[in-house]
Amino acid sequence: MRLQPVGYSHLGRSHSDGIRYVWKLLEKSPFVESAAFKTRAKIPTAAHDKHISAYTTSVSSGCALTSGRIPCKFCRTGNTLRFSGPLTAKEIAMQNIFMVMSDIDQPVNDPVLNNLREFAYMGQGEPGFSYTQLRQAIRITDQAMRFLKQRVHRHIVATSGVVEMVDALICDLKNNFFEDTRVTFHYSLHATQHRTDVMPINTLYDFKDIVKRLPALQKLTGEKPCVGVLIFKDYCNRDNPQHYSTNEEEIQRMADLLDPEVCRISLCEFNPCDNIGTNAAVSPAEASRLVEKLEERGFQVKLFASFGQQENTACGLLGGTMPDQLADEAILSRYIRASSLIETVCN
């Protein structure tokens, strides 16, 4: 396996938000990163949130959108790292299995031991261009979790707009490819008006083409797919002086576009990276007002605060930085065990 552990960093001011794991794919390639969080929400909005550990997994070294010169304008991965290629299914699954093994290696009184496991493919890379590997990685992960006697809450498959991936996911759901595993869909919309200026992938895939497919996903999964919206305020990237805000007018446009019976909405604070662009602070009152506007239109809405704010590990900010702690014997031993488990379940 090409993917090798380099080390890790603890997240948050008190080092309690989670752990950022750093991997190396090839000798001269950028670092690949994944992250593990003890709970899936920094500010739990439901009682069960504290009993679900969340893992953010990368699908490539850098992002394929970079090689196409259309990275999302706010994304540190896409704007600072070169694309060194996709990860294989085993390399994607390795991140999941290794992070769960790290959690279950904790002392017996650590509550994370008995948590459910939730895997979100929202790390480095556009999952839409890695779906052939990703779908197999989900199956490998599930088999490994059964071996480890771990319960999977769900897998979250995300995209910024690759229509072919959504069609393939719909086909897999129809054919029960994932068997009993819960697989849900997350669409990183983030903008409607001037979306091409914020997310140039819109020049290839119009966001309305994904919206048209949301009803099929809702019907197949039995639950509403999530539409992700970062809260920008006077955001300005280094390549374009135009400012963009997720204001009330933009929220109303989104509400007009989407159906509250078909999808739910996740609003998330945006942590800008200074060498990519600038973003003004959004007050709690401003964020709550956006939530109210959507709820008035009948939408189920969650407002998320991002983990890893200080370390630039949230919302497209995985930039391939060195870890604070280099891999030690415990890390390497865990990696060997994870590698052996992958080979066992794949044979």
Secondary structure, 3 states (H helix, E strand, C coil): CCCEEEEEEEECCCCCCEEEEEEECCCCCCEEEEEEECCCCCCCCCHHHHHEEEEECCCEECCHHHHCCCCCCCCHHHHHCCCCEECCHHHHHHHHHHHHHHHHCCCCCCHHHHCEEEEEECCCCCHHHCHHHHHHHHHHHHHHHHHCCCCEEEEEEEECCCHHHHHHHHHHHHCCCCCCCCEEEEEECCCCCCHHHHCHHHHCCCHHHHHCCHHHHHHHHCCCCEEEEEECCCEEECCEEEEECCCHHHHHHHHHHCCCCCCEEEEEECCCCCCCEECCCCCHHHHHHHHHHHHHCCCCEEEECCCCCCCCCCCCCCCCCCCCEECCHHHHHHHHHHHHHHHHHHC
